[in-house]
């Protein structure tokens, strides 16, 4: 993951995965970002920072982004 500059993994993710609106998400918290994927789509890893877009300074109030924050911290 060095090419993406997300830093070192901080801890292993604990089962069960995050579930939002009936969809499950696996995730891994790193020093500079959290990566995640939906269900078993392991090749479709996404960045938590990309979910926030222009609202990066705001704390999400719901959805996948809020669930990932709660599960990761």
Backbone torsions as a table, in degrees:
resi	resn	phi	psi	omega
1	UNK	NA	2.7	-179.7
2	UNK	-59.2	-31.4	-179.4
3	UNK	-67.5	-19.1	-179.1
4	UNK	-99.2	-4.7	176.7
5	UNK	54.6	48.2	178.7
6	UNK	-99.6	-1.9	177.9
7	UNK	84.0	-169.6	-177.1
8	UNK	-83.3	150.8	174.0
9	UNK	-66.9	139.1	-176.6
10	UNK	-92.0	-32.0	179.7
11	UNK	-167.9	156.4	175.9
12	UNK	-70.2	149.9	175.8
13	UNK	-78.1	143.7	-178.0
14	UNK	-99.5	138.9	173.7
15	UNK	-72.0	156.6	-2.0
16	UNK	-79.5	165.3	177.0
17	UNK	-67.3	169.9	176.9
18	UNK	-71.8	135.6	177.7
19	UNK	-120.8	124.7	179.2
20	UNK	-134.4	125.4	179.0
21	UNK	51.4	40.2	177.7
22	UNK	79.3	0.5	177.9
23	UNK	-107.8	139.7	178.7
24	UNK	-100.8	147.4	-178.3
25	UNK	-132.6	128.5	171.6
26	UNK	-90.3	147.9	-178.3
27	UNK	-148.9	160.8	175.6
28	UNK	-143.2	124.6	179.9
29	UNK	-86.5	128.4	175.2
30	UNK	-116.5	171.2	-176.5
31	UNK	-60.5	-37.2	-174.8
32	UNK	-113.1	-3.9	-178.5
33	UNK	-167.7	171.4	172.3
34	UNK	-122.4	132.0	176.9
35	UNK	-105.6	151.5	-178.1
36	UNK	-154.8	162.5	174.1
37	UNK	-144.0	153.9	178.8
38	UNK	-87.5	130.8	175.2
39	UNK	52.3	-124.4	-179.2
40	UNK	-104.9	20.0	178.4
41	UNK	-83.6	68.9	-173.3
42	UNK	-66.0	-24.8	179.3
43	UNK	-83.4	-8.5	-177.5
44	UNK	-105.5	52.6	179.8
45	UNK	-71.2	136.8	-179.5
46	UNK	-120.4	163.8	178.3
47	UNK	-103.1	134.2	176.6
48	UNK	-59.3	-40.9	-179.9
49	UNK	-58.8	-34.0	179.5
50	UNK	-69.3	-24.9	176.2
51	UNK	-66.9	-36.1	-174.4
52	UNK	-77.3	-32.1	179.1
53	UNK	52.5	-131.3	-177.1
54	UNK	-68.9	-13.5	179.5
55	UNK	-93.2	26.4	-173.6
56	UNK	-57.2	-27.4	-179.7
57	UNK	-84.0	-7.8	-177.5
58	UNK	-99.2	144.5	175.9
59	UNK	-83.2	124.3	-178.9
60	UNK	-63.8	144.9	-179.4
61	UNK	-98.0	-10.6	179.7
62	UNK	-168.5	-174.7	177.4
63	UNK	76.9	-167.6	-177.3
64	UNK	-61.0	-42.5	-176.8
65	UNK	-61.4	-42.0	178.6
66	UNK	-67.3	-41.3	179.3
67	UNK	-63.0	-38.3	177.9
68	UNK	-66.7	-39.3	176.7
69	UNK	-61.6	-48.6	-178.0
70	UNK	-62.3	-42.2	-178.4
71	UNK	-71.9	-34.0	-176.1
72	UNK	-82.6	-19.1	-176.9
73	UNK	-130.4	NA	NA
